[in-house]
């Protein structure tokens, strides 16, 4: 696994801008939770999409594809949460399940050594 620092910094900066967008467009008491949760989820997926490459090109392609799909899922779920009133446990459980599922899939791909 190799980290490209410039691309990783760009991924984190884009994640910060996305989180700020969610923070500014949401007018509820949970806007800090929404922005922090979206930053974590989007940063994790963007880092593995553009900032990190693996030794085998097949593994890199599969991880990037899964990361791009979960990036879109993260954006969609956070957009939905930004337009509806939600409770804290609902947000944490929904995004926690998605992050854990994403982590399981990428871990399985990375350990397949193909």
Backbone torsions as a table, in degrees:
resi	resn	phi	psi	omega
1	UNK	NA	130.7	-177.7
2	UNK	-126.3	132.3	-178.7
3	UNK	-100.5	128.0	172.8
4	UNK	-97.0	109.4	-170.4
5	UNK	-67.0	-39.0	-179.4
6	UNK	-65.0	-46.4	178.5
7	UNK	-65.8	-34.8	177.9
8	UNK	-66.6	-40.0	177.5
9	UNK	-64.5	-40.7	177.2
10	UNK	-63.4	-41.5	178.7
11	UNK	-62.7	-41.6	179.0
12	UNK	-68.3	-38.2	178.3
13	UNK	-65.6	-42.4	176.9
14	UNK	-63.4	-39.4	177.8
15	UNK	-62.9	-40.5	177.2
16	UNK	-63.6	-40.1	177.6
17	UNK	-67.0	-39.0	176.5
18	UNK	-64.0	-44.0	178.9
19	UNK	-63.4	-39.2	176.9
20	UNK	-64.9	-36.8	176.0
21	UNK	-61.6	-43.9	176.7
22	UNK	-65.3	-36.8	179.1
23	UNK	-64.9	-41.5	-175.5
24	UNK	-78.5	-26.8	-178.0
25	UNK	-90.9	-12.7	-178.3
26	UNK	-97.5	131.0	-175.7
27	UNK	-115.5	38.7	-179.8
28	UNK	-116.8	177.9	179.7
29	UNK	-72.5	-14.5	-177.1
30	UNK	-97.5	21.2	-175.9
31	UNK	-68.3	-30.4	177.4
32	UNK	-70.5	-40.7	176.6
33	UNK	-63.1	-43.6	-180.0
34	UNK	-63.1	-43.1	-178.9
35	UNK	-70.9	-40.1	178.8
36	UNK	-67.4	-43.5	178.7
37	UNK	-65.2	-40.6	178.5
38	UNK	-68.2	-36.7	177.4
39	UNK	-61.8	-46.5	-179.4
40	UNK	-61.2	-48.6	-175.8
41	UNK	-67.8	-46.0	-177.9
42	UNK	-69.6	-38.8	178.6
43	UNK	-64.4	-41.7	179.4
44	UNK	-61.9	-46.2	-178.1
45	UNK	-71.8	-39.1	179.7
46	UNK	-69.5	-35.2	177.6
47	UNK	-60.7	-43.3	-179.9
48	UNK	-79.2	-17.7	177.3
49	UNK	-79.0	-47.4	-174.0
50	UNK	-119.7	-16.1	-171.7
51	UNK	-99.2	-16.8	-174.2
52	UNK	-130.0	136.5	174.4
53	UNK	-124.4	154.5	-178.3
54	UNK	-105.9	168.5	-177.2
55	UNK	-64.7	-40.8	-179.1
56	UNK	-94.7	131.8	-177.5
57	UNK	-65.0	-30.3	178.7
58	UNK	-66.9	-41.5	177.3
59	UNK	-64.7	-42.9	178.7
60	UNK	-60.7	-42.7	-179.8
61	UNK	-64.7	-44.3	-179.6
62	UNK	-66.3	-42.7	179.5
63	UNK	-65.9	-40.7	178.4
64	UNK	-65.4	-38.2	178.3
65	UNK	-65.2	-47.0	178.2
66	UNK	-63.5	-39.5	179.6
67	UNK	-65.8	-39.4	177.9
68	UNK	-65.8	-39.6	177.5
69	UNK	-63.8	-45.8	-179.6
70	UNK	-72.3	-24.0	172.0
71	UNK	-63.2	-45.5	177.8
72	UNK	-66.0	-36.9	176.4
73	UNK	-64.6	-41.6	178.9
74	UNK	-63.6	-45.2	178.0
75	UNK	-61.5	-45.3	-179.0
76	UNK	-62.5	-46.4	-178.5
77	UNK	-65.6	-38.9	179.9
78	UNK	-73.5	-31.2	173.4
79	UNK	-64.8	-42.1	177.5
80	UNK	-62.6	-44.6	179.6
81	UNK	-66.9	-26.0	-179.1
82	UNK	-76.3	-22.7	-178.8
83	UNK	-98.6	-8.2	178.7
84	UNK	-120.2	157.2	174.9
85	UNK	-82.2	129.8	-175.3
86	UNK	-134.0	159.0	176.0
87	UNK	-94.8	158.5	-178.0
88	UNK	-62.8	-46.6	179.6
89	UNK	-61.9	-36.3	179.0
90	UNK	-63.1	-44.6	-179.9
91	UNK	-65.1	-45.4	-178.1
92	UNK	-65.6	-42.1	-179.3
93	UNK	-67.9	-46.0	-177.7
94	UNK	-63.6	-50.1	-179.3
95	UNK	-73.3	-30.3	176.2
96	UNK	-64.2	-42.0	177.1
97	UNK	-64.0	-42.3	179.7
98	UNK	-64.7	-42.5	179.5
99	UNK	-66.0	-41.7	178.8
100	UNK	-67.0	-37.4	176.2
101	UNK	-64.7	-43.6	177.1
102	UNK	-61.2	-44.8	179.6
103	UNK	-62.4	-41.6	179.1
104	UNK	-63.4	-44.5	-178.3
105	UNK	-66.2	-46.3	-178.9
106	UNK	-68.0	-35.0	176.5
107	UNK	-64.6	-41.6	179.4
108	UNK	-65.7	-40.0	178.6
109	UNK	-66.2	-43.9	-177.2
110	UNK	-66.2	-32.2	-179.5
111	UNK	-88.1	-3.5	179.6
112	UNK	-72.7	-23.7	178.1
113	UNK	55.0	48.7	178.1
114	UNK	-114.4	NA	NA
